[in-house]
């Protein structure tokens, strides 16, 4: 089975995305960690 990203998703991931260059001291919540974990 082959999955293909639509052009808008490709643009977002590979052409428009930017790397964070600063961080805050704001804590990451358990809910945020779970949401990221659920993506993989």
PyMOL Python script that loads the backbone (N, CA, C, O; Angstrom):
from pymol import cmd

cmd.read_pdbstr("""\
ATOM      1  N   UNK A   1       0.840  -1.171   0.000  1.00  0.00           N
ATOM      2  CA  UNK A   1       0.000   0.000   0.000  1.00  0.00           C
ATOM      3  C   UNK A   1       0.893   1.244   0.000  1.00  0.00           C
ATOM      4  O   UNK A   1       1.873   1.308   0.741  1.00  0.00           O
ATOM      5  N   UNK A   2       0.560   2.198  -0.806  1.00  0.00           N
ATOM      6  CA  UNK A   2       1.345   3.417  -0.933  1.00  0.00           C
ATOM      7  C   UNK A   2       0.512   4.615  -0.490  1.00  0.00           C
ATOM      8  O   UNK A   2      -0.626   4.793  -0.924  1.00  0.00           O
ATOM      9  N   UNK A   3       1.092   5.422   0.372  1.00  0.00           N
ATOM     10  CA  UNK A   3       0.422   6.636   0.823  1.00  0.00           C
ATOM     11  C   UNK A   3       1.129   7.839   0.209  1.00  0.00           C
ATOM     12  O   UNK A   3       2.358   7.903   0.195  1.00  0.00           O
ATOM     13  N   UNK A   4       0.357   8.779  -0.292  1.00  0.00           N
ATOM     14  CA  UNK A   4       0.915   9.977  -0.907  1.00  0.00           C
ATOM     15  C   UNK A   4       0.314  11.201  -0.223  1.00  0.00           C
ATOM     16  O   UNK A   4      -0.901  11.309  -0.057  1.00  0.00           O
ATOM     17  N   UNK A   5       1.192  12.115   0.166  1.00  0.00           N
ATOM     18  CA  UNK A   5       0.713  13.368   0.755  1.00  0.00           C
ATOM     19  C   UNK A   5       0.184  14.279  -0.334  1.00  0.00           C
ATOM     20  O   UNK A   5       0.739  14.342  -1.431  1.00  0.00           O
ATOM     21  N   UNK A   6      -0.886  14.977  -0.026  1.00  0.00           N
ATOM     22  CA  UNK A   6      -1.414  15.927  -1.001  1.00  0.00           C
ATOM     23  C   UNK A   6      -0.442  17.101  -1.134  1.00  0.00           C
ATOM     24  O   UNK A   6       0.363  17.332  -0.232  1.00  0.00           O
ATOM     25  N   UNK A   7      -0.502  17.842  -2.235  1.00  0.00           N
ATOM     26  CA  UNK A   7       0.449  18.937  -2.471  1.00  0.00           C
ATOM     27  C   UNK A   7       0.505  19.974  -1.345  1.00  0.00           C
ATOM     28  O   UNK A   7       1.581  20.495  -1.050  1.00  0.00           O
ATOM     29  N   UNK A   8      -0.615  20.280  -0.720  1.00  0.00           N
ATOM     30  CA  UNK A   8      -0.612  21.257   0.376  1.00  0.00           C
ATOM     31  C   UNK A   8       0.214  20.745   1.560  1.00  0.00           C
ATOM     32  O   UNK A   8       0.955  21.514   2.173  1.00  0.00           O
ATOM     33  N   UNK A   9       0.093  19.472   1.882  1.00  0.00           N
ATOM     34  CA  UNK A   9       0.875  18.889   2.977  1.00  0.00           C
ATOM     35  C   UNK A   9       2.353  18.839   2.619  1.00  0.00           C
ATOM     36  O   UNK A   9       3.205  19.088   3.472  1.00  0.00           O
ATOM     37  N   UNK A  10       2.664  18.522   1.372  1.00  0.00           N
ATOM     38  CA  UNK A  10       4.055  18.516   0.920  1.00  0.00           C
ATOM     39  C   UNK A  10       4.663  19.908   1.048  1.00  0.00           C
ATOM     40  O   UNK A  10       5.791  20.055   1.519  1.00  0.00           O
ATOM     41  N   UNK A  11       3.920  20.928   0.631  1.00  0.00           N
ATOM     42  CA  UNK A  11       4.407  22.304   0.753  1.00  0.00           C
ATOM     43  C   UNK A  11       4.689  22.649   2.210  1.00  0.00           C
ATOM     44  O   UNK A  11       5.735  23.213   2.533  1.00  0.00           O
ATOM     45  N   UNK A  12       3.756  22.309   3.078  1.00  0.00           N
ATOM     46  CA  UNK A  12       3.906  22.638   4.491  1.00  0.00           C
ATOM     47  C   UNK A  12       5.131  21.957   5.096  1.00  0.00           C
ATOM     48  O   UNK A  12       5.894  22.588   5.828  1.00  0.00           O
ATOM     49  N   UNK A  13       5.319  20.681   4.796  1.00  0.00           N
ATOM     50  CA  UNK A  13       6.416  19.928   5.396  1.00  0.00           C
ATOM     51  C   UNK A  13       7.778  20.243   4.798  1.00  0.00           C
ATOM     52  O   UNK A  13       8.765  20.358   5.524  1.00  0.00           O
ATOM     53  N   UNK A  14       7.838  20.383   3.479  1.00  0.00           N
ATOM     54  CA  UNK A  14       9.134  20.436   2.813  1.00  0.00           C
ATOM     55  C   UNK A  14       9.515  21.794   2.245  1.00  0.00           C
ATOM     56  O   UNK A  14      10.685  22.008   1.925  1.00  0.00           O
ATOM     57  N   UNK A  15       8.584  22.707   2.110  1.00  0.00           N
ATOM     58  CA  UNK A  15       8.903  23.990   1.491  1.00  0.00           C
ATOM     59  C   UNK A  15       8.652  25.178   2.403  1.00  0.00           C
ATOM     60  O   UNK A  15       9.367  26.177   2.325  1.00  0.00           O
ATOM     61  N   UNK A  16       7.645  25.087   3.268  1.00  0.00           N
ATOM     62  CA  UNK A  16       7.271  26.229   4.098  1.00  0.00           C
ATOM     63  C   UNK A  16       7.664  26.078   5.567  1.00  0.00           C
ATOM     64  O   UNK A  16       7.658  27.058   6.312  1.00  0.00           O
ATOM     65  N   UNK A  17       8.001  24.876   5.983  1.00  0.00           N
ATOM     66  CA  UNK A  17       8.315  24.630   7.393  1.00  0.00           C
ATOM     67  C   UNK A  17       9.592  25.349   7.807  1.00  0.00           C
ATOM     68  O   UNK A  17      10.511  25.515   7.005  1.00  0.00           O
ATOM     69  N   UNK A  18       9.638  25.762   9.032  1.00  0.00           N
ATOM     70  CA  UNK A  18      10.814  26.435   9.582  1.00  0.00           C
ATOM     71  C   UNK A  18      11.176  25.782  10.911  1.00  0.00           C
ATOM     72  O   UNK A  18      10.317  25.286  11.639  1.00  0.00           O
ATOM     73  N   UNK A  19      12.450  25.797  11.199  1.00  0.00           N
ATOM     74  CA  UNK A  19      12.954  25.233  12.441  1.00  0.00           C
ATOM     75  C   UNK A  19      12.873  26.283  13.544  1.00  0.00           C
ATOM     76  O   UNK A  19      13.167  27.458  13.325  1.00  0.00           O
ATOM     77  N   UNK A  20      12.478  25.848  14.706  1.00  0.00           N
ATOM     78  CA  UNK A  20      12.455  26.765  15.850  1.00  0.00           C
ATOM     79  C   UNK A  20      13.879  27.198  16.174  1.00  0.00           C
ATOM     80  O   UNK A  20      14.794  26.375  16.198  1.00  0.00           O
ATOM     81  N   UNK A  21      14.061  28.479  16.420  1.00  0.00           N
ATOM     82  CA  UNK A  21      15.404  28.946  16.761  1.00  0.00           C
ATOM     83  C   UNK A  21      15.470  29.557  18.159  1.00  0.00           C
ATOM     84  O   UNK A  21      16.512  30.062  18.577  1.00  0.00           O
ATOM     85  N   UNK A  22      14.366  29.507  18.864  1.00  0.00           N
ATOM     86  CA  UNK A  22      14.343  29.944  20.257  1.00  0.00           C
ATOM     87  C   UNK A  22      13.414  29.020  21.040  1.00  0.00           C
ATOM     88  O   UNK A  22      12.524  28.382  20.477  1.00  0.00           O
ATOM     89  N   UNK A  23      13.634  28.965  22.312  1.00  0.00           N
ATOM     90  CA  UNK A  23      12.796  28.143  23.173  1.00  0.00           C
ATOM     91  C   UNK A  23      12.307  28.995  24.336  1.00  0.00           C
ATOM     92  O   UNK A  23      12.897  30.026  24.658  1.00  0.00           O
ATOM     93  N   UNK A  24      11.238  28.558  24.950  1.00  0.00           N
ATOM     94  CA  UNK A  24      10.719  29.255  26.123  1.00  0.00           C
ATOM     95  C   UNK A  24      10.894  28.367  27.345  1.00  0.00           C
ATOM     96  O   UNK A  24      11.218  27.185  27.227  1.00  0.00           O
ATOM     97  N   UNK A  25      10.683  28.931  28.487  1.00  0.00           N
ATOM     98  CA  UNK A  25      10.736  28.132  29.713  1.00  0.00           C
ATOM     99  C   UNK A  25       9.356  27.582  30.073  1.00  0.00           C
ATOM    100  O   UNK A  25       9.147  27.081  31.178  1.00  0.00           O
ATOM    101  N   UNK A  26       8.421  27.681  29.132  1.00  0.00           N
ATOM    102  CA  UNK A  26       7.069  27.177  29.350  1.00  0.00           C
ATOM    103  C   UNK A  26       7.081  25.647  29.359  1.00  0.00           C
ATOM    104  O   UNK A  26       7.597  25.034  28.424  1.00  0.00           O
ATOM    105  N   UNK A  27       6.525  25.025  30.392  1.00  0.00           N
ATOM    106  CA  UNK A  27       6.539  23.562  30.466  1.00  0.00           C
ATOM    107  C   UNK A  27       5.632  22.922  29.413  1.00  0.00           C
ATOM    108  O   UNK A  27       4.656  23.517  28.957  1.00  0.00           O
ATOM    109  N   UNK A  28       5.983  21.704  29.048  1.00  0.00           N
ATOM    110  CA  UNK A  28       5.170  20.908  28.131  1.00  0.00           C
ATOM    111  C   UNK A  28       4.215  20.079  28.979  1.00  0.00           C
ATOM    112  O   UNK A  28       4.633  19.405  29.920  1.00  0.00           O
ATOM    113  N   UNK A  29       2.929  20.134  28.640  1.00  0.00           N
ATOM    114  CA  UNK A  29       1.937  19.409  29.441  1.00  0.00           C
ATOM    115  C   UNK A  29       1.907  17.933  29.059  1.00  0.00           C
ATOM    116  O   UNK A  29       2.374  17.542  27.990  1.00  0.00           O
ATOM    117  N   UNK A  30       1.353  17.130  29.945  1.00  0.00           N
ATOM    118  CA  UNK A  30       1.183  15.708  29.651  1.00  0.00           C
ATOM    119  C   UNK A  30       0.302  15.509  28.419  1.00  0.00           C
ATOM    120  O   UNK A  30       0.530  14.591  27.631  1.00  0.00           O
ATOM    121  N   UNK A  31      -0.697  16.364  28.256  1.00  0.00           N
ATOM    122  CA  UNK A  31      -1.593  16.263  27.101  1.00  0.00           C
ATOM    123  C   UNK A  31      -0.835  16.527  25.798  1.00  0.00           C
ATOM    124  O   UNK A  31      -1.085  15.862  24.793  1.00  0.00           O
ATOM    125  N   UNK A  32       0.082  17.485  25.808  1.00  0.00           N
ATOM    126  CA  UNK A  32       0.876  17.772  24.615  1.00  0.00           C
ATOM    127  C   UNK A  32       1.807  16.612  24.279  1.00  0.00           C
ATOM    128  O   UNK A  32       1.956  16.243  23.114  1.00  0.00           O
ATOM    129  N   UNK A  33       2.426  16.045  25.297  1.00  0.00           N
ATOM    130  CA  UNK A  33       3.297  14.891  25.080  1.00  0.00           C
ATOM    131  C   UNK A  33       2.491  13.736  24.503  1.00  0.00           C
ATOM    132  O   UNK A  33       2.944  13.071  23.571  1.00  0.00           O
ATOM    133  N   UNK A  34       1.314  13.492  25.040  1.00  0.00           N
ATOM    134  CA  UNK A  34       0.468  12.406  24.544  1.00  0.00           C
ATOM    135  C   UNK A  34       0.058  12.654  23.099  1.00  0.00           C
ATOM    136  O   UNK A  34       0.050  11.716  22.302  1.00  0.00           O
ATOM    137  N   UNK A  35      -0.279  13.877  22.742  1.00  0.00           N
ATOM    138  CA  UNK A  35      -0.676  14.200  21.369  1.00  0.00           C
ATOM    139  C   UNK A  35       0.467  13.939  20.396  1.00  0.00           C
ATOM    140  O   UNK A  35       0.247  13.420  19.302  1.00  0.00           O
ATOM    141  N   UNK A  36       1.686  14.295  20.790  1.00  0.00           N
ATOM    142  CA  UNK A  36       2.848  14.026  19.935  1.00  0.00           C
ATOM    143  C   UNK A  36       3.081  12.530  19.822  1.00  0.00           C
ATOM    144  O   UNK A  36       3.338  12.026  18.729  1.00  0.00           O
ATOM    145  N   UNK A  37       2.995  11.817  20.926  1.00  0.00           N
ATOM    146  CA  UNK A  37       3.181  10.367  20.930  1.00  0.00           C
ATOM    147  C   UNK A  37       2.159   9.686  20.027  1.00  0.00           C
ATOM    148  O   UNK A  37       2.488   8.726  19.330  1.00  0.00           O
ATOM    149  N   UNK A  38       0.931  10.174  20.037  1.00  0.00           N
ATOM    150  CA  UNK A  38      -0.131   9.573  19.232  1.00  0.00           C
ATOM    151  C   UNK A  38       0.109   9.729  17.731  1.00  0.00           C
ATOM    152  O   UNK A  38      -0.465   8.988  16.933  1.00  0.00           O
ATOM    153  N   UNK A  39       0.949  10.681  17.343  1.00  0.00           N
ATOM    154  CA  UNK A  39       1.239  10.877  15.923  1.00  0.00           C
ATOM    155  C   UNK A  39       2.088   9.759  15.332  1.00  0.00           C
ATOM    156  O   UNK A  39       2.029   9.504  14.129  1.00  0.00           O
ATOM    157  N   UNK A  40       2.870   9.095  16.165  1.00  0.00           N
ATOM    158  CA  UNK A  40       3.771   8.052  15.648  1.00  0.00           C
ATOM    159  C   UNK A  40       3.298   6.669  15.975  1.00  0.00           C
ATOM    160  O   UNK A  40       3.949   5.691  15.607  1.00  0.00           O
TER     161      UNK A  40
END
""", "prot")
cmd.dss("prot")
cmd.show_as("cartoon", "prot")
cmd.util.cbc("prot")
cmd.orient("prot")
